[in-house]
Amino acid sequence: MFFQRNKGNILNKPSPCDCKRGMTFGQSGGGGMTKTLLKDSLSAQIDKLPYDLQLRVLDFVKTLSPKGVEGKSLLRFEGAIPADDLRLISKAIEEGCERVDANEW
C-alpha cells in the first residue's frame, strides 16, 4: 500500500492522512482524500527521499502534466494562410510525403 496507518511505532510517524482521517489509503485513489490532504501526504513522502530521487519524482510528475495549448487559443490564426496556399501545401504532402522509399533506410 502507498500509505500505511500509524501502528504506534516510533519509526513509523503518522502521515497527515493518518492524523486527520484515521484510515489506510490504498492504490485505488485514497478513499475520498481532499486535495490538501493529498498534497500534504505527497509532500511528506517526497521529503523522506534523498534529493536525487526527489528530482526523479519531479521529472516523472512533469511527464504527467498536459502539454501545449488549448485549441481555442489557436483560433486567432484561422484564415491566416490563404486557401490557395493550403491547397498547394496539401498537394505537396500528398505527392511527396505519403510515399515510402524502401531504400531510404
Biotite code that builds the C-alpha atoms (Angstrom):
import biotite.structure as struc

atoms = struc.array([
    struc.Atom([0.000, 0.000, 0.000], chain_id="A", res_id=1, res_name="MET", atom_name="CA", element="C"),
    struc.Atom([1.087, 3.538, -0.695], chain_id="A", res_id=2, res_name="PHE", atom_name="CA", element="C"),
    struc.Atom([0.031, 4.998, 2.677], chain_id="A", res_id=3, res_name="PHE", atom_name="CA", element="C"),
    struc.Atom([0.129, 2.948, 5.863], chain_id="A", res_id=4, res_name="GLN", atom_name="CA", element="C"),
    struc.Atom([-1.747, 3.633, 9.061], chain_id="A", res_id=5, res_name="ARG", atom_name="CA", element="C"),
    struc.Atom([0.348, 4.502, 12.092], chain_id="A", res_id=6, res_name="ASN", atom_name="CA", element="C"),
    struc.Atom([0.879, 1.395, 14.251], chain_id="A", res_id=7, res_name="LYS", atom_name="CA", element="C"),
    struc.Atom([2.434, 3.331, 17.137], chain_id="A", res_id=8, res_name="GLY", atom_name="CA", element="C"),
    struc.Atom([5.980, 2.506, 16.075], chain_id="A", res_id=9, res_name="ASN", atom_name="CA", element="C"),
    struc.Atom([8.380, 5.378, 16.733], chain_id="A", res_id=10, res_name="ILE", atom_name="CA", element="C"),
    struc.Atom([9.925, 4.941, 13.270], chain_id="A", res_id=11, res_name="LEU", atom_name="CA", element="C"),
    struc.Atom([6.512, 4.944, 11.620], chain_id="A", res_id=12, res_name="ASN", atom_name="CA", element="C"),
    struc.Atom([5.441, 8.559, 12.134], chain_id="A", res_id=13, res_name="LYS", atom_name="CA", element="C"),
    struc.Atom([1.814, 9.260, 11.274], chain_id="A", res_id=14, res_name="PRO", atom_name="CA", element="C"),
    struc.Atom([1.206, 10.835, 7.912], chain_id="A", res_id=15, res_name="SER", atom_name="CA", element="C"),
    struc.Atom([-1.180, 13.801, 7.544], chain_id="A", res_id=16, res_name="PRO", atom_name="CA", element="C"),
    struc.Atom([-3.898, 11.448, 6.331], chain_id="A", res_id=17, res_name="CYS", atom_name="CA", element="C"),
    struc.Atom([-3.444, 9.171, 9.377], chain_id="A", res_id=18, res_name="ASP", atom_name="CA", element="C"),
    struc.Atom([-3.817, 12.084, 11.752], chain_id="A", res_id=19, res_name="CYS", atom_name="CA", element="C"),
    struc.Atom([-6.841, 13.648, 10.118], chain_id="A", res_id=20, res_name="LYS", atom_name="CA", element="C"),
    struc.Atom([-8.666, 10.668, 8.613], chain_id="A", res_id=21, res_name="ARG", atom_name="CA", element="C"),
    struc.Atom([-7.591, 7.739, 10.780], chain_id="A", res_id=22, res_name="GLY", atom_name="CA", element="C"),
    struc.Atom([-7.613, 5.340, 7.842], chain_id="A", res_id=23, res_name="MET", atom_name="CA", element="C"),
    struc.Atom([-5.405, 3.452, 5.435], chain_id="A", res_id=24, res_name="THR", atom_name="CA", element="C"),
    struc.Atom([-5.272, 4.540, 1.810], chain_id="A", res_id=25, res_name="PHE", atom_name="CA", element="C"),
    struc.Atom([-4.620, 2.046, -0.957], chain_id="A", res_id=26, res_name="GLY", atom_name="CA", element="C"),
    struc.Atom([-3.541, 2.500, -4.523], chain_id="A", res_id=27, res_name="GLN", atom_name="CA", element="C"),
    struc.Atom([-7.119, 2.905, -5.709], chain_id="A", res_id=28, res_name="SER", atom_name="CA", element="C"),
    struc.Atom([-7.341, 6.614, -5.060], chain_id="A", res_id=29, res_name="GLY", atom_name="CA", element="C"),
    struc.Atom([-7.292, 7.350, -1.360], chain_id="A", res_id=30, res_name="GLY", atom_name="CA", element="C"),
    struc.Atom([-10.932, 6.862, -0.441], chain_id="A", res_id=31, res_name="GLY", atom_name="CA", element="C"),
    struc.Atom([-12.018, 10.482, -0.855], chain_id="A", res_id=32, res_name="GLY", atom_name="CA", element="C"),
    struc.Atom([-8.825, 12.240, 0.180], chain_id="A", res_id=33, res_name="MET", atom_name="CA", element="C"),
    struc.Atom([-9.072, 16.007, -0.233], chain_id="A", res_id=34, res_name="THR", atom_name="CA", element="C"),
    struc.Atom([-6.607, 17.879, -2.417], chain_id="A", res_id=35, res_name="LYS", atom_name="CA", element="C"),
    struc.Atom([-4.974, 19.423, 0.634], chain_id="A", res_id=36, res_name="THR", atom_name="CA", element="C"),
    struc.Atom([-4.500, 16.053, 2.320], chain_id="A", res_id=37, res_name="LEU", atom_name="CA", element="C"),
    struc.Atom([-3.198, 14.574, -0.906], chain_id="A", res_id=38, res_name="LEU", atom_name="CA", element="C"),
    struc.Atom([-0.651, 17.374, -1.312], chain_id="A", res_id=39, res_name="LYS", atom_name="CA", element="C"),
    struc.Atom([0.394, 17.080, 2.340], chain_id="A", res_id=40, res_name="ASP", atom_name="CA", element="C"),
    struc.Atom([0.794, 13.309, 2.032], chain_id="A", res_id=41, res_name="SER", atom_name="CA", element="C"),
    struc.Atom([2.761, 13.561, -1.205], chain_id="A", res_id=42, res_name="LEU", atom_name="CA", element="C"),
    struc.Atom([4.989, 16.223, 0.291], chain_id="A", res_id=43, res_name="SER", atom_name="CA", element="C"),
    struc.Atom([5.613, 14.124, 3.413], chain_id="A", res_id=44, res_name="ALA", atom_name="CA", element="C"),
    struc.Atom([6.562, 11.091, 1.330], chain_id="A", res_id=45, res_name="GLN", atom_name="CA", element="C"),
    struc.Atom([8.816, 13.100, -1.009], chain_id="A", res_id=46, res_name="ILE", atom_name="CA", element="C"),
    struc.Atom([10.551, 14.761, 1.944], chain_id="A", res_id=47, res_name="ASP", atom_name="CA", element="C"),
    struc.Atom([11.699, 11.292, 3.053], chain_id="A", res_id=48, res_name="LYS", atom_name="CA", element="C"),
    struc.Atom([13.514, 10.701, -0.234], chain_id="A", res_id=49, res_name="LEU", atom_name="CA", element="C"),
    struc.Atom([17.107, 11.680, -0.977], chain_id="A", res_id=50, res_name="PRO", atom_name="CA", element="C"),
    struc.Atom([17.499, 14.730, -3.200], chain_id="A", res_id=51, res_name="TYR", atom_name="CA", element="C"),
    struc.Atom([18.345, 12.754, -6.355], chain_id="A", res_id=52, res_name="ASP", atom_name="CA", element="C"),
    struc.Atom([15.141, 10.719, -6.017], chain_id="A", res_id=53, res_name="LEU", atom_name="CA", element="C"),
    struc.Atom([13.135, 13.877, -5.374], chain_id="A", res_id=54, res_name="GLN", atom_name="CA", element="C"),
    struc.Atom([14.401, 15.157, -8.730], chain_id="A", res_id=55, res_name="LEU", atom_name="CA", element="C"),
    struc.Atom([13.307, 11.906, -10.377], chain_id="A", res_id=56, res_name="ARG", atom_name="CA", element="C"),
    struc.Atom([9.833, 12.281, -8.853], chain_id="A", res_id=57, res_name="VAL", atom_name="CA", element="C"),
    struc.Atom([9.663, 15.835, -10.177], chain_id="A", res_id=58, res_name="LEU", atom_name="CA", element="C"),
    struc.Atom([10.705, 14.696, -13.666], chain_id="A", res_id=59, res_name="ASP", atom_name="CA", element="C"),
    struc.Atom([8.059, 11.957, -13.570], chain_id="A", res_id=60, res_name="PHE", atom_name="CA", element="C"),
    struc.Atom([5.307, 14.315, -12.446], chain_id="A", res_id=61, res_name="VAL", atom_name="CA", element="C"),
    struc.Atom([6.207, 16.713, -15.253], chain_id="A", res_id=62, res_name="LYS", atom_name="CA", element="C"),
    struc.Atom([5.593, 13.911, -17.770], chain_id="A", res_id=63, res_name="THR", atom_name="CA", element="C"),
    struc.Atom([2.041, 13.562, -16.434], chain_id="A", res_id=64, res_name="LEU", atom_name="CA", element="C"),
    struc.Atom([1.183, 17.229, -16.946], chain_id="A", res_id=65, res_name="SER", atom_name="CA", element="C"),
    struc.Atom([-0.653, 18.266, -20.106], chain_id="A", res_id=66, res_name="PRO", atom_name="CA", element="C"),
    struc.Atom([1.487, 19.983, -22.695], chain_id="A", res_id=67, res_name="LYS", atom_name="CA", element="C"),
    struc.Atom([0.730, 22.501, -25.400], chain_id="A", res_id=68, res_name="GLY", atom_name="CA", element="C"),
    struc.Atom([-2.085, 25.000, -25.574], chain_id="A", res_id=69, res_name="VAL", atom_name="CA", element="C"),
    struc.Atom([-5.849, 24.739, -25.813], chain_id="A", res_id=70, res_name="GLU", atom_name="CA", element="C"),
    struc.Atom([-7.250, 24.694, -29.326], chain_id="A", res_id=71, res_name="GLY", atom_name="CA", element="C"),
    struc.Atom([-9.336, 27.779, -28.565], chain_id="A", res_id=72, res_name="LYS", atom_name="CA", element="C"),
    struc.Atom([-6.193, 29.878, -28.309], chain_id="A", res_id=73, res_name="SER", atom_name="CA", element="C"),
    struc.Atom([-5.255, 28.897, -31.880], chain_id="A", res_id=74, res_name="LEU", atom_name="CA", element="C"),
    struc.Atom([-8.498, 30.159, -33.415], chain_id="A", res_id=75, res_name="LEU", atom_name="CA", element="C"),
    struc.Atom([-6.948, 33.593, -33.874], chain_id="A", res_id=76, res_name="ARG", atom_name="CA", element="C"),
    struc.Atom([-4.808, 32.076, -36.655], chain_id="A", res_id=77, res_name="PHE", atom_name="CA", element="C"),
    struc.Atom([-7.826, 30.846, -38.593], chain_id="A", res_id=78, res_name="GLU", atom_name="CA", element="C"),
    struc.Atom([-7.695, 32.227, -42.122], chain_id="A", res_id=79, res_name="GLY", atom_name="CA", element="C"),
    struc.Atom([-4.096, 33.427, -41.764], chain_id="A", res_id=80, res_name="ALA", atom_name="CA", element="C"),
    struc.Atom([-2.965, 31.166, -44.624], chain_id="A", res_id=81, res_name="ILE", atom_name="CA", element="C"),
    struc.Atom([-4.757, 31.819, -47.932], chain_id="A", res_id=82, res_name="PRO", atom_name="CA", element="C"),
    struc.Atom([-6.888, 28.913, -49.234], chain_id="A", res_id=83, res_name="ALA", atom_name="CA", element="C"),
    struc.Atom([-4.779, 28.624, -52.422], chain_id="A", res_id=84, res_name="ASP", atom_name="CA", element="C"),
    struc.Atom([-1.625, 28.167, -50.345], chain_id="A", res_id=85, res_name="ASP", atom_name="CA", element="C"),
    struc.Atom([-3.339, 25.500, -48.228], chain_id="A", res_id=86, res_name="LEU", atom_name="CA", element="C"),
    struc.Atom([-4.272, 23.593, -51.387], chain_id="A", res_id=87, res_name="ARG", atom_name="CA", element="C"),
    struc.Atom([-0.645, 23.751, -52.573], chain_id="A", res_id=88, res_name="LEU", atom_name="CA", element="C"),
    struc.Atom([0.584, 22.522, -49.198], chain_id="A", res_id=89, res_name="ILE", atom_name="CA", element="C"),
    struc.Atom([-1.916, 19.645, -49.215], chain_id="A", res_id=90, res_name="SER", atom_name="CA", element="C"),
    struc.Atom([-0.910, 18.666, -52.765], chain_id="A", res_id=91, res_name="LYS", atom_name="CA", element="C"),
    struc.Atom([2.794, 18.695, -51.837], chain_id="A", res_id=92, res_name="ALA", atom_name="CA", element="C"),
    struc.Atom([2.114, 16.482, -48.838], chain_id="A", res_id=93, res_name="ILE", atom_name="CA", element="C"),
    struc.Atom([0.107, 14.034, -50.912], chain_id="A", res_id=94, res_name="GLU", atom_name="CA", element="C"),
    struc.Atom([2.739, 13.864, -53.645], chain_id="A", res_id=95, res_name="GLU", atom_name="CA", element="C"),
    struc.Atom([5.899, 13.797, -51.567], chain_id="A", res_id=96, res_name="GLY", atom_name="CA", element="C"),
    struc.Atom([5.220, 12.797, -48.018], chain_id="A", res_id=97, res_name="CYS", atom_name="CA", element="C"),
    struc.Atom([2.924, 9.831, -48.460], chain_id="A", res_id=98, res_name="GLU", atom_name="CA", element="C"),
    struc.Atom([5.472, 7.803, -50.408], chain_id="A", res_id=99, res_name="ARG", atom_name="CA", element="C"),
    struc.Atom([7.619, 5.150, -48.836], chain_id="A", res_id=100, res_name="VAL", atom_name="CA", element="C"),
    struc.Atom([11.152, 4.810, -50.135], chain_id="A", res_id=101, res_name="ASP", atom_name="CA", element="C"),
    struc.Atom([12.305, 1.333, -49.099], chain_id="A", res_id=102, res_name="ALA", atom_name="CA", element="C"),
    struc.Atom([15.927, 2.254, -49.875], chain_id="A", res_id=103, res_name="ASN", atom_name="CA", element="C"),
    struc.Atom([15.851, 5.366, -47.714], chain_id="A", res_id=104, res_name="GLU", atom_name="CA", element="C"),
    struc.Atom([16.700, 3.479, -44.542], chain_id="A", res_id=105, res_name="TRP", atom_name="CA", element="C"),
])
